[in-house]
Amino acid sequence: MLSQKLEGRCRMRALIAGCSAGLVNGFFGGGGGMVLVPMLVSYCGLSRQKAFATSVSIILPLCLLSATIYFLHGNLNLATASPYLFGGFVGGLLGGKLFRRVSMTWLRRIFAFLILYGAWRSFF
């Protein structure tokens, strides 16, 4: 009985984390991982490394959904976006390969820097 309550609580937390990531992703066209990674660590007890990897698998369908909605509303120019896809593919491939070689301390620092950089760019 106790394990069922805990399982239900984890499901609710996962629903809240996913909803938060989807909301951020839909609002800003990306960035749901910035919300999702800390929630996966604190709500679901994943290690940071597993949270980063899990976040990528969750964000992909969210990004596809957001891109589809933007496209259907006429806000996505595929001709403009397409040159960036190759660079993004190469960067994703390199990032995935380097992921295991970078310590969690440095991954957290890089992640924090990206969040701070994004905040700085938003203000100025």
C-alpha positions in Angstrom: 0.0 0.0 0.0 2.8 2.4 0.9 4.7 1.7 -2.3 1.5 2.5 -4.3 1.2 5.9 -2.6 4.8 6.7 -3.3 4.4 5.6 -6.9 1.4 7.8 -7.3 3.2 10.8 -5.8 6.1 10.2 -8.2 3.7 10.1 -11.1 2.1 13.4 -10.0 5.5 15.0 -9.7 6.5 13.6 -13.1 3.2 15.1 -14.5 4.0 18.5 -12.9 7.6 18.4 -14.2 6.5 17.4 -17.7 3.8 20.1 -17.8 6.3 22.7 -16.7 8.8 21.7 -19.3 6.1 21.7 -22.0 4.8 25.1 -21.0 8.3 26.6 -21.1 9.0 24.9 -24.4 5.8 26.1 -25.9 6.2 29.6 -24.6 9.8 30.1 -25.7 10.2 27.6 -28.5 12.7 25.6 -26.3 14.3 25.7 -22.9 12.1 23.1 -21.3 15.2 21.2 -20.3 16.2 24.0 -18.0 13.1 23.4 -16.0 13.1 19.6 -16.4 16.6 18.7 -15.3 16.3 20.2 -11.8 12.9 18.7 -11.4 14.1 15.2 -12.5 16.8 15.4 -9.9 14.7 16.7 -7.0 11.3 15.2 -7.8 12.3 11.8 -9.2 15.7 11.3 -7.5 17.6 10.8 -10.8 21.4 11.5 -10.8 22.3 14.7 -12.7 23.8 12.7 -15.6 20.6 10.6 -16.0 18.5 13.7 -15.6 20.3 15.4 -18.5 20.0 12.3 -20.7 16.3 11.8 -19.8 15.6 15.4 -20.4 16.8 15.1 -24.0 14.4 12.2 -24.7 11.5 14.2 -23.2 12.3 17.5 -24.9 12.5 16.0 -28.4 8.8 15.3 -28.8 8.0 18.6 -27.0 10.1 20.5 -29.5 8.5 18.7 -32.4 5.0 19.6 -31.1 6.0 23.2 -30.5 7.5 23.5 -34.0 4.4 22.0 -35.5 2.2 24.5 -33.7 4.4 27.4 -34.7 4.4 26.1 -38.3 0.6 25.8 -38.4 0.2 29.3 -37.2 2.6 30.6 -39.8 5.4 31.5 -37.4 8.0 29.1 -38.6 10.1 29.7 -41.7 11.6 26.3 -42.6 13.9 27.9 -45.2 15.5 30.1 -42.5 15.7 27.2 -40.0 17.2 24.6 -42.3 20.8 25.8 -42.4 20.9 25.6 -38.6 19.8 22.0 -38.6 23.2 20.7 -39.9 25.1 22.6 -37.3 22.7 21.5 -34.6 23.1 17.9 -35.7 26.9 18.1 -35.5 26.8 19.9 -32.2 24.3 17.3 -30.8 26.5 14.5 -31.9 29.6 16.0 -30.4 27.8 16.9 -27.2 26.5 13.4 -26.8 29.9 11.9 -27.3 31.6 14.3 -24.9 28.9 14.0 -22.3 30.4 11.0 -20.5 33.9 12.6 -20.5 32.8 15.7 -18.7 32.5 15.6 -14.9 29.2 16.4 -13.3 30.8 19.5 -11.7 31.6 20.9 -15.1 28.2 19.9 -16.6 26.5 21.8 -13.8 28.7 24.8 -14.3 28.2 24.8 -18.0 24.4 24.4 -17.6 24.3 27.3 -15.0 26.4 29.5 -17.4 23.9 28.9 -20.2 21.0 29.8 -18.0 22.7 32.9 -16.8 23.8 33.8 -20.4 20.2 33.4 -21.6 19.0 35.6 -18.7 21.5 38.3 -19.5 20.6 38.3 -23.2 16.9 38.5 -22.3 17.5 41.6 -20.2 20.0 43.4 -22.6 
